[in-house]
Amino acid sequence: MREFQMEDFFRDIDRKQKEVNELAYTRFRSGTRKVRIRPRDEDEKRCLDIICREKWLRAVREGKVKYISDREMDYVIDGEV
């Protein structure tokens, strides 16, 4: 499995985010969404779990998560919490 630094990974995501979002919106509007056929293997699942966890921890560190109660929270993507 390839090794990488999480900060470099998130920097690449931030750099490519606008382009990817435009492509996703275009596909969503046209109705030609690609359907996933094969199930994810264990390594892919583990990698996606790690990425999601790191993104969550990064959002908490940056103050984008506001806890309302024990079971409720707000996740602010743009703007103030």
N, C-alpha and C positions, 0 to 999 in steps of 0.2 A: 504494500500500500504506500502511496506517495505521502511524504511529510510536508507540512506547510505551517506557517505562522498564522494564527487567527487574525492578527491585526492586518497583515498583508491581504488576507482573504476578504476581510470586511472593507478594506480600502478599495479593492477591485470591485466589490459589489456596489459600493457607493459611486464609483466612477462609471459603471455600466448601467446603473439603475434606470435612468431616463430612457435609454435606448431599448432596454428589455421591456419596460412598462409600455412603451408605445407599440412594440411588436405584440405584446400580450393583448392590449386593448383592440388592436386591429384584428387579430384572430378571433377574439371574443365577439366583436361586432359582426364579423363576416359569417359566423356560424361554422367555421372549419376547425374547431377545437380538436387537437390531437388526443386520441383516447389511448390510455396506457394499457398494453396488452399483457406484458409479462409481470409477474410479481417481483417486488424488490428483494434482493438477496440480503443476507444478514449484515454484511459489511456496509452496504448502502444504507440500510436502516440505521445502523449504529452511527455512521457519519452524519446522516441527517439529524439524528437526535442530538449529537454533539453541537452541530451548527445551530440548531434551534435553542439549545440551552445557552450557548455563548451569546446569541443575539438577545435573549431574555436578560441575562446578567448584564450585558452592555446597556440595555435600555434602563435597567434599575440603577446602574451606576450613573447614567446621564440624567437621571431624574424624570424619565418619560413615563414611569409607572407611579400612579397615585393610588394608594390603598384606601378604599372607602370603608370596608369592614373586613372581617376575617375571610369572607367568601366573595367579596366584590372588589374590583379594581378598575381603574381607567388606564388605558395604554394610549398615550398621546403620540401621534406620529409626527405631526408638524405643529409648532406653536407652543404655547405655555400650558403647564399642567394646572 
